[in-house]
Amino acid sequence: MEYKTIDQSVTFNASAHEIYEMLMDPQKHSEFTGAPAEISREIGGEFSIIDGGLSGKTLDLIADKKIVQAWRAADWPEGHYSTAIFLMEESDGQTKLSFVQAGVPSDMFDSINDGWRTYYWEPIAKALEN
């Protein structure tokens, strides 16, 4: 199987802490996705989001700066995980989120690449407006 890497960046009108919490707090994550989330805030801890459709393990955390996780979708080849890296850089009341996801199955690349914008970045931005 072939794999590709997603590389995106988005700027939010929010602090790095707010973005970090939306990604790592199960309740806040559920609010912007509209689906249940179980997220451990510990390195080595597991997560299950979107009704178990996505799951994995947290590999590294630096509060308000970096999240590194092993991600997999339920329909991916057995045992295959991608590596998702979220880097947050705050400046002048805004936060630039740089995102890289390596190891995405090539045949699913377009839908997953678009999915980050549709199901994460846009809903996070909208939630921050409220």
Stockholm file with secondary structure:
# STOCKHOLM 1.0

chainA/1-130         MEYKTIDQSVTFNASAHEIYEMLMDPQKHSEFTGAPAEISREIGGEFSIIDGGLSGKTLDLIADKKIVQAWRAADWPEGHYSTAIFLMEESDGQTKLSFVQAGVPSDMFDSINDGWRTYYWEPIAKALEN
#=GR chainA/1-130 SS CCEEEEEEEEEESSCHHHHHHHHHCHHHHHHHHSSCEEECCSTTCEEEETTTTEEEEEEEEETTTEEEEEEEETTSCTTCCEEEEEEEEEETTEEEEEEEEEEEEGGGHHHHHHHHIIIIIHHHHHHHHC
#=GC SS_cons         CCEEEEEEEEEESSCHHHHHHHHHCHHHHHHHHSSCEEECCSTTCEEEETTTTEEEEEEEEETTTEEEEEEEETTSCTTCCEEEEEEEEEETTEEEEEEEEEEEEGGGHHHHHHHHIIIIIHHHHHHHHC
//
